[in-house]
Amino acid sequence: MNPSQDPIHLPKSLLIALFQQLGLSVQASNIDKSDLNDRLTHLETYILLKKHHVGVNVQALDTNLLVHSVYPFILLPQDGNPMVARRSNHSFQYLSEDNQWIKLDNLPNSGHLFLVESLPAQSRSSTFSSHLAKLRSWYRPIFWLSLLSSLSGLAIPLFTMAVYDRVIGGQAPQILPGIALGAALALGIFVASRLLRAQALANVSNRFARDLSGITFNRLLSMPLSLLSRVGLSSHIARMRNAEKVRSLVAGPGGAGLIDLPFTLVALVAITLLSGYLVLVPLGMLLLFYLIMKALEKYTQAAAPTISGEYQNSLNELSTHLLPLKSAGENSAWYEQFMRRAREHCRQNFLYSKRAGLNAAVAHAMGLLTALTTVFSGIFLVLNQSITPGALIASVMLIWRITGPAQLAFASRQKFTLLKGAIDQFDRFMAVTTEFNELRLDSPDLNKAPTLSFKHVTLRYSGDSEPALSGVTLDIEAGETVAIIGPNGSGKTSLLLTAIGVIEPQAGFVTINGKNLKQFDPEIFRQWAAFSPTNSELLPGTLADNLRLAKPEASDDELKQALKDAGGASLLQALKQDIDANLFSRGTSMFSAVESSYISLARALLKGSPLLVMDEPIANRNPFARQAFIQTLNRLKGKSTILFTTHDQALIQQADKVVILDKGSVVYAGPLPAQDTVPTQDSTSTLEASQNE
């Protein structure tokens, strides 16, 4: 083992060795060729394992877990170096630097594990269930705390029975202090066990919700952009809230009632021992309670709101189209539609709440009726001297230990239905194919300008829309600067997004250096390629924070130079050369779309990538910014393959090749046509139109 290393990071070589020992040689090669840092944080390691579909669990070092381990794992001692280790019969081995397994004499006393649980392409059960199973260590303490709570909860009814039968009936007040002391002790145990169980439930539910949120967010980031944009923002937010539904149900009163429900058997056994056949009364009432609540549930669900989705869509439309609505000045029709939905939404919710209230009232009444029926039935047993008065009173008190959890469980049935729907949705979501798989593990040549080739590329954003790209065939040589022009809506942006693999076409394919784009690891490819979109979103923080998204290790001088190369010298002057200036004031960006475009372009240039893709750079046609950007293009010529869309004639003149698009088809692709020599009349008109827009 090596001398002491930074315990917060893992060597990349250690992760490569783990993948090789797991039999994932292609993935190991992919990591080896990537430009990842030589030392990875624990979080980066976890994300990388998940990206390659390796099921892994990070937890404290526990020998009891390791004795059942099947795959090699990463061992992170509290004091010492991280290592790849494995179980060998009843002992453990670690992997040496020369890839030899050596016996590990003693496991560390403390530390953490990256415990591998499954490999890619293995059949998996429900994803939700598999993650819930990871919390199995909590099942036993919650069970014993619930059992202890149920047993100690018998103290007060038994104390009451003893007072009636022995103290009052037997005229023995001298035993009262002892009985009271025992009851107080049992009550203390009851309260303590309840508090500890509530704490355990809160802990496990919060941890589970945190894990589900992280898994969902990570999965969203790995989904194809076309799928994410088609599903919509509200659906993504709903998926993130599924974890909160789980947490609120498990940690709330409904969850506690559900856990207490099996332990009502303790109360039933106690009633049987105290009152004999009187236990049939609560059993019969529970059956009646179930039948009535089942019928009421159908009655309540018949009034469930059906317009909630339309109402939520109205709110989403307002947030998305507020500016067009206000600028149009004609929003009365939208307002009338919104108010109609709001009124219907309120009416349906009122009716549903009224029936839900009836449901709760009947449940409470059934609890009271159970207690009264038990009292009246027990009176005859007392008169027949089959049971004592104290036993009857204790039995009635125990009735609440049965009806209470039953009421909570039935009251939470709707929540359980929603939870089941959330679980099914989560499992379906996790079953959707992501961009990452075992067939997409190639890495591009990071230092060489690539060739690009589009072969019969066809793209539709929906089945009933015109194709954004229609049979596009185009070759771009390494180091060429290519201007893509055409009218608005001709498919220019779609072609760029297809070139960097953000959107996959339905037909045809794109190759980079002769390799299909689908062979490349999408994350590594996009980290390598530089892309500047038309509309750039700024993140809260400083100018330096926003620029370093592209290159975290960039110096201040590099950031300033990239901004100048992007034509943003005026932006630097406005900020008095202070790149640490905050870009947001009171939560709102201080910059216009033009200034934001400089930052977006500077990000792309910061990467220094041999593939530079830009959508409408210098769209404002600022002459000073344009001149600075032209100098940047000239400096990069031959060193990088450059694709950009534009309507600016001065920028078009800098291109080695021009691609003219119209209605998703290539009208012309070749050198910039001379004013007196043009290929076709159609391409000339399209070129002129694109430059005049």
N, C-alpha and C positions, 0 to 999 in steps of 0.2 A: 504494500500500500504506500501511497505517496506521502510526503511530508504534509504538514498542516495546510489546508486550503480554506478559502472563504466558505463558511458553512451556509451562507445564504444562497449560493449559486452552485449549479451542477455543471461539470464539464460537458461540452457537446459530445465528446468522445464516449462519455459514459452512457449517454442516451443512445448513441449509435450501437454500442456494444449490447445494450438491452434489446434493441430491435433485432440484431443479428441472432441473439440467443433465443428470441421468440420465433425465429424462422421467418422474419419479415425483412428479407435482404433488400428488396426493392425499396421499401420505405427507409431502411438504413442508408442506402445509397442516395436517396433523395435528400435526407437530412445532411449528409456529408457534403453534397454539392451545393446546398443552399448557402446564402450569405448570412445565416444566423450567427449571433455572437458566439464566441468560443465558450462563454460561460452563460448559462441560462438560469433565470430565477425559477423558484419552485412553481410559480404561477405559469410562466412560459412553458415549463416542462409539462405541466398538467394539460394546458391547452393543446400542446403539440401531440400528446398521446391521444387526446380526445379527437383531434383533427384526423388522425389516422385510424379512428374507430377502435382504439384499444380501450376496453373497459378497465378503469383504474379507480382505486379508492385510496385516498390519502388519510392516514390516521396515525394515532400514537402507536409506538412500538409495543406489541403485545405478542408474547410467545405463543399463547393459545391460538391466535389467528394463524401464525406462521406454520404451525404443525399441520395445518390443513391446506397450505398453499400448493398450487399446482404448477404455476409458471414462475420463472425467475422474477425477481422484484428489485426495486431500488431501496437500499437501506441508508437512512440518514441518521447516523449516531449524533447524540447531543454533543459529545466531545470526540471528534475524529473526522475522518474523510468519508464522503459518500461512496457507496460501492454497489455493484450489481451482485446480488446473492441469490441463492436458491436452497430449497430443502432437498436433502439427500437422505432418504429413509428417516432416521431419528436424529440426524445431525444437519449442520448447515455448512455451505461452502460459499466462498466469494470468488469473483473473477479477477485474476491478476492482469497486469498490463500486457502480458504476452498471451492473453486469452486462454489461460489455464485455470481450471477449477481447483482451488486450494481449500482445505478444511478450515473452517472458522472455529477456533477453540471455544470462544465464548461470545454469545450475543451481547451487544451493548445493554446497559441497564436502562437507558432512556433514549428517546429519539423519535423519529417518525418513519413511515413507510409509504412508498408508492407501490401498493399491492395490486398486481395485475389480476383481473378477474375474468376477462374474456378477450378473445382475439377477433379481428375482422372476419366477416362472413360466417361467423358462428350463429346458429339459430338461437334466437333470444326470445324469452317470454315477454310479457308486457313490460315496457320500459318503466312505467310507473311502479309496478310491483317489484321489479328488480331493485329499484332505488329505495323503495320502502323496506325491502328485506335487509338493506344495509343498516337499518336502525334496530335490528333484532336484539342488540344488546340492551335496548331500553325496555323490551317487552317484559322481562322477568321482574325488574324493580317496580314497574307500574302494576303488574299483576299482584305482587306481594303487598304493595301499599294499599291496593284496592281491597284485597282480602282482609288485611289488618283493619282498614277503615270499616268494613262491613261487620267484622266481629266485635270491634270496640263500640260500634254504634248500637249494639244490643244492650249496652250498659244501662242507659236511661230507662227503657221499658222494663228491664229486669229489676232495676232499683225501685221503680214505681210498684211493681208486683210485690217485691219484698216488703215495702212499707205497708201496703194494704193488707197482705196476708200474715206477716209475722209481727210487724211493729204494732199495727192497729188491731188486727184480728187476734194476735197472740198476746197482746198487752205486754210487749217486751221492748220498751223504749231504750233499754241499755244497749241494744245491738245497732241502734240507728247510726251512731258515729262511725262504726266500722263499715256499715253498708255505704254510708255517704262518702267515706274516704275511698272505698273501692270504685264507686261510681265516678268520683272526681278524677281518679287516676285513669280510668277507662276513657273518660271524656277528653282528658289531656292527650291521650294516645290517639283518639279519634281526630282531634283538631290537627295534631302534628302530622299524622299520616295524610290527611286531606291537603294540608299546605305543601308537604313534600311532593305529593302526587301532582298537584297543580303546577308546581315548579318544574317537575319532570316533563309534564305534558307541554308546558310553554317552551321548554328547552328543545324538546324533540320536534315540535311543530315548527318552531322558528328555524331550526337547522334544516328541516326537510323543505320548508318554503324557500329558504335561501338557496339550497341545492337545485330545486326545481327552477327557480328564477335564473340561476346561472346557466343551467343546461338549456333552457328555452332561449335565452339571449345568445348563447354560443351557437345554437342551432340556427337561429334567425340569420346570424352573420354568415353562415355557410350555405344558405339557400340561394339558388339562382335569382338574379335581380328581376328577371321577367316574371317569375312566380311571385316574388314579394310585391311587385308593383301591381300585379293582377289581383291579389288577395285584398289589399287595402290596409291602411294604417289602423283602422278601428279593430280589425281582426288580430293584428299583431299585439295591440294593447290588451285585448281580451285574453290572448295566450299568456301574456306576462301576469295577468291578474289571476290566472288559474291557481298559481302558487298561494296567493292570498286567500283564496276560497278554502284551500286545504288547511291553512294555518288557523283561520277563524273558526272552522268547524271543529277541528281537533282540540284547540285550546279553549273553545267556548263552552257554554253550559250544555249544548247538545252533545258535544263529544264526551263530556263527563257523564252525562246521563246514559249514553250508549255504553260506556265502559262499566257503569254501575249495573246495567241491566242484567248481565249474567249472574251478578252477585246478589240479586233478589232471591236466588235460591237459598241463601243463608237465612233471610227473613222468613221464607216459606218453611224451611226446616224448623226454625225456632217456633213458629206458630203451631206447627204439627206437634212438636214436643210439649208445648204449653197447653194447647186446646184440642188436640186430636182432630176429629172430623170437621172442626170449625175452619180448617184450612181450605175446605172445599168452597167456602163462600168467596174468598178473594180469588181463587182459581177460576170459578165460574164467572165472577165479575170481570176478570181480566179478559176472558174469552168474549164476553158481551162487549166490553170496552173496545176490543180489536175490531169486532164486526161493525159496530156503530162508527168508529173512526174511519174504517175503510170506506163505508158509504159516504161519510162526510167529506172524505178526501176527494172522491170523484165529483161530488157536488162543488167543492171549492175549485178544483182544477178546471172545471167547465167554465169558470169565470176568469181563467188566467189571461192576462193582457196579451193581445195579439198584435198591437200596433207599436210595441216598444221599439222594434227594429226601425220602422219608418220614422218614429219620433227621433231616435238617435241619429238616423241619416240626415234629418233636417238640421240637427245641431252640427253635424260634420260638414254639411253643405255650407252652413253659415261661416264656419271657421275657414273653409277652403276658398269660398267665393265671396268673402266679405267685400273686398276691394272692387270687384266688378259690379256687385250689387249697388254699392254706394255711388260708384262713378256713373252707372247707368241712370240713376235717379228714378227708375221705374221698378220699385220693389214691392208694390202693393200685392201683386199676384203671389209672389213668394211668401209675403206676410200672411195673406189669407190662408194659404196652404199650411203654413206653420201653425197658425192658430187653430185650424181645424184639427190637425194632428194632436196639438196640445190638449184641446178640449176632450177629444176621444181618449187620449192617453190618461187624462185625469179621471174620466168617467169609468174606464175599465179598471183602473187601479183602485178606485173607491169601491166598486162592486167586489173586486177580489179581496180587498182588505176587510170588507164587511163579512164576507163568508169565512175568511180566515179567523176573524174575531169570534164568529159563531163556533168554529172548530175548537178554539181555545176554551170558550165558555163551557162547551159540552164536555170537554176533557176534564175540566175542573169539577164540573157537576158529577161526573162519573166517579171521580176520586172520593167526593163527599158521600155519594150514594153507596160506594163500597164500604166505607167506614160505618155508615148507619146500618147497612144490612148486616154487617158483622156484629154490631152491638145488639141489634134485635134478635139475631139468631143466637148469640152468645148468652142472652138473658135466660133463655130456656135451659141451656146447659148449666148455668149457675144455679137456677132454681132446682134442677134435678141433681145438683151437687156433683155433676160430671167434671166441672172445672171450678176453680176458685174465682172470686171477683177480681183479684189481682191479675190472674192469668188473662181474663177477658180484657181488662184495661191495657195490659201489655200487648195483647194481640192487636187491639185497635191502634195502638201507637205504632206497631210494626207495619200496619197496613200502609202507612205513608212511605215506608222504605220500599214498598213495592209499586204503589201508584205514582210516586214522584218520578222515578226513572222512566216508567212507562209513558207518562205524559210528555216528558222531555223528548223521548225517542220518537213518539208520534208527531210531536210538534216540529221535530227536525226532519221529518220525512222529505219535505220539499228540498231542504238543504242537501240531504243525501242524494236525491235525484239530480240536483244541480252538480253535486260533486261527481257523481258517476258520469254525467255528461262531460264534465271537465277532464276526467281521467281518460275517457274514450277519445276526446279531442286531442289530449296530450299524446296518447299512444299513436294516433293517426299521424299527428304532426311529426313525431320522432321516426315514423316509418317512411316519410317522404325522402326520396333520394336527394342528397346534397351534391354540391359541386365536387366534393372530395371523395375519391374512391381509389381502389388499388390500381386502376388503369390510368390515373392522371398523376403521375409522379415524376415526369421528366422536368428538367430545369433548363431554361434557355442559356445560351452563351452570354454571360453577364457583361462581357467587355467588347463585343463585336456588333457592329450595326447589322441588323437582320434583313433578310429579304421577306417580303409578304406576298401572298398570293390568295386571291379570292376566286373560288370556283363555283359558279352557278348559285351564288348565295341568294336565298329568298327568305324574307322575313315578314311576318304578319303579327301585329300586336293583338288582334282578335280575329275570330273566324269570319265575322261579317264585315271586316274593314278591307280597304284596298291595301295591297302589299306595300310596306315601307321600302323594301328592297325587292327587286324582281330580276332574278337570274343574273346577278352581278358577277362578271368575270373580269379580273384585273390582276396584273402583275406589277410589283414595285421592287426595284432593285435595292440592294444594300447601299445606304448612304444617300439615297435620293431624297429630295425635298419635293413633296407632292401637295399641290393645292386642290382641294375638292370644292367645287363650286356648283351653283344651281339655284333655282328659285326656292323660296321658303316651302318646306314640306316635301322637298324632292328626295329626302332620305340621307342627307349629308351626316347628320348626327348619328343616325342609325348605323351608317357604315363605320364610323369611328368606334362606336360601342361594340360593334361586331368584331372589329380589328383587335380590340384588347380583351375580348372574351367576356365582357360584362353581360352581353345578350347573345344567346345562341340561336342561330337561324333554324327554321324548320326544314330547310333543304339547302344542299350545298355545304361547303366547308371553307375554313380559312387555314392556311399553313404559314408557319414561321420557320424559315430556314429549311423548308421541305417537310417539316413535321406538322401533322394536324394539331391545331390549337387545343383540341380536346385531350391531347396527350400530356399537356403541361399541367403542373400543379398550379391551380388558379391563384392561390395566395402568393406563391413565389413569383409567378408571372406578373401579377399586378404590382407587387412591390418593386419589381424590376422596371416595368414599363412606366413611363411618365405620362400622365393625362391631365389636361386642363379643361374642365367643362365650361360651358357658356355661363351658367349661373352657379356661382360658388357660394357655399354656406360658410360663414365665419363662426367659429366656436368662441364661447365666452373666454376671455383671457387677453393676453397681450398680443402685439403683433408678432413678437418672437415665438410665442407659444403656437400661433397659427401656422407660421412658416416651418417650424421644426416638426410639424406633423409628417412632412416628407423626409426629413433628415434630422433625427433627434440629436445627433452629435455635431451638427453644424455650428461653426463659430459665429460670433456677431458679424464679423466682416463678411463671411460667406452669405449671411442672410441679407445684408445690405446690398452686396453685389448682385445677388439673384434678383432682388427687387428692382435694381437699376436696369439689369438686362431685360426685365419684363416690361420696361417702360414706366416703372413706378417711381422715378426719381422725385416727381412732384409730391408724391405721398410721403416720402421720407422728409422732404423739406417742410411739409405741413406739420409733421410730428417732431420737427427740429432734431432729426437723426436719432430720435429716441425709439428704438425698436421694443423697449419694455413698456411702452405706453399701452394703457388698457383700451381695447377697441370698443368696449360697450359702456354705455352710460345709462344707469337705471334700467338695465336689462335689455336695452335696445342698441343695435349697432349704430355707430356714429358715421359709418361710411356708406357711400352709394354703391350701386351695382358696378359702376365703372371702377371705383377704387378696389372693390372686392375682387374684380377680375384680375387686377394687377397681382394681388396676393395669390390667387389661384394659379396664375401663370408662373409666378416666382416659385411656388411649391414644385411645379413640374420641372422647372429648370434646375432646382436644387438637387434633384435626384441624379443629375448627370447621366441619365440613361441613354443607351444607344438607340432607343425607340421612343420618340417624342410625338405624342398625339394631342392636338389642340383643337378645341371647338370655338371658333370665332375669337381668336386672340386680337386684342386691340380693336374691339368692336366699335369703340367710340370714335375711332379715326383721329385721335389726338396726334397732330403732326410730330411733336417732340417724342411722344411715346412710340409712335410708329417708327421713327428713325432709329431709336434705341433698339427696338425689337428687330428691325431689319439687320442691324449690325450683329445682333445675336444669331440670327439665321445664317448670315454669311460665315460667322465663326464656326458654326456647327456643321456646315455643309461638308459632306463626305465622311464626317465622324459619326453622325447619327442618321437613322432613317426617320424622316420627319413627315407627318401627315397633319394637315390643318385645313379647316373650312374657313371660308372668308367671302366677303362681298367687296373687299377693298382691292382696287386694281393695283395699287402700289405693292401690296403683299403678293398678289398673284404673279407679278413680274419677277419675283424672287424664286419662283418654283422651277425645278427641272422638268416637272411633268404636271399637267393639268388633267383632272378628271371632272367631266361635266355630267351631272346627274339631272334627270327630269322624270318625275313620277316613279322614282325608285329604280330606274334603268340607266345604264351608262350610255350616254349619247356620244361622248368622245373621250378618249384617254390617250394622251401623248404629249409631245412638247407643246409649249404655249403657241397657239396659232398666230402667225404673223397677220398684221392688219390687212395685207393684200392677198394672203394665201390662207384660206380656211378650208377645213375638211368638208363641211356640209353647211347648207343654209340653216338647218335646224340647230346645229351646235353653235353657230354664230349668234343666232337670236337668243339662245339660252345663255351664252356667255355674256352678251350685252345686258340681258335682263338681270342676271345675277350681280353684275357690277353696279347696276343702277339702283338696286334695292336698298 
